[in-house]
């Protein structure tokens, strides 16, 4: 099954993205940080895997002791997508679907892709 990928906004600065990623100091973010760098580098900073988009959505609304990381992730999302990820897209809460299986993601992917493309079109 082919992984769903979302395009990034036009003219994303790889150096700025790496700087923002490096600035997220929370230790629990590090595994995601490594996955993001590998994924974005592999796609030449043009697309991102849907699974990683959802994980960023979860971190964008974590709160609690993660509030500093949350603000840093929101800044990263603005650089990557041109907008901050909302807590929910339609009936889909991003935190609830970030660790779904491929089959589970396939069910919500069309709505997420539609939302994302709509936001990119406005930017």
VENMO-V399567 format. One record per pair of residues at least 4 apart in sequence whose C-alpha atoms are under 8 Angstrom apart, sorted by sequence separation. I is the first residue (numbers start at 0). GAP is how many residues later the second one is. D is the distance in whole Angstrom. If there is no record, write none. Layout:
I_GAP_D, I_GAP_D
This chain:
7_4_7, 12_4_6, 13_4_6, 14_4_6, 15_4_6, 16_4_6, 17_4_6, 18_4_6, 19_4_7, 24_4_7, 25_4_7, 28_4_6, 29_4_6, 30_4_6, 31_4_6, 32_4_6, 33_4_6, 34_4_6, 35_4_6, 36_4_6, 37_4_6, 38_4_6, 39_4_6, 40_4_6, 42_4_6, 47_4_7, 48_4_6, 49_4_6, 50_4_6, 51_4_6, 52_4_6, 53_4_6, 54_4_6, 55_4_6, 56_4_7, 57_4_6, 61_4_6, 62_4_5, 65_4_6, 66_4_6, 67_4_6, 68_4_6, 69_4_6, 70_4_6, 71_4_6, 72_4_6, 73_4_6, 74_4_6, 75_4_6, 76_4_6, 77_4_4, 78_4_8, 87_4_5, 88_4_6, 91_4_8, 92_4_7, 93_4_6, 99_4_5, 100_4_6, 101_4_6, 102_4_7, 103_4_7, 104_4_6, 105_4_8, 107_4_6, 108_4_6, 109_4_6, 110_4_6, 111_4_6, 112_4_6, 113_4_6, 114_4_6, 115_4_6, 116_4_6, 117_4_7, 118_4_7, 11_5_8, 23_5_7, 24_5_8, 39_5_5, 42_5_7, 47_5_7, 61_5_7, 76_5_7, 77_5_5, 87_5_4, 88_5_7, 91_5_7, 99_5_6, 39_6_7, 76_6_6, 77_6_5, 86_6_6, 87_6_6, 39_7_7, 62_7_7, 76_7_5, 86_7_6, 39_8_6, 61_8_6, 76_8_7, 86_8_8, 96_8_7, 38_9_7, 60_9_6, 74_9_7, 38_10_7, 58_10_8, 59_10_5, 73_10_5, 58_11_6, 59_11_7, 73_11_7, 20_12_7, 59_13_6, 58_14_7, 59_14_6, 35_16_7, 91_16_8, 55_17_7, 17_19_8, 31_20_8, 55_21_8, 89_21_8, 88_22_8, 31_23_8, 88_23_7, 59_24_8, 59_25_7, 59_26_8, 60_26_6, 88_26_7, 59_27_8, 56_28_6, 55_29_8, 56_29_7, 57_29_8, 56_30_7, 13_31_6, 11_33_7, 11_34_8, 57_36_6, 82_36_8, 7_37_7, 8_37_8, 56_37_6, 57_37_4, 7_38_5, 56_38_7, 81_38_7, 6_39_6, 7_39_5, 54_39_8, 80_39_7, 6_40_4, 7_40_7, 25_40_8, 53_40_6, 54_40_7, 57_40_7, 5_41_5, 6_41_6, 53_41_7, 56_41_8, 81_41_7, 4_42_6, 5_42_5, 4_43_5, 5_43_6, 25_43_6, 53_43_7, 54_43_5, 4_44_4, 5_44_6, 24_44_7, 53_44_5, 54_44_8, 3_45_6, 4_45_5, 23_45_6, 2_46_7, 3_46_6, 51_46_8, 2_47_8, 50_47_6, 23_48_6, 50_48_7, 22_49_7, 23_49_7, 19_52_7, 19_55_7, 20_55_7, 19_56_6, 16_59_7, 49_59_8, 16_62_7, 15_63_8, 16_63_7, 12_66_8, 11_67_7, 11_68_6, 8_70_8, 8_71_6, 7_72_6, 8_72_5, 7_73_5, 8_73_6, 0_101_8, 3_105_8, 5_107_7, 5_110_8, 8_111_6, 8_114_8
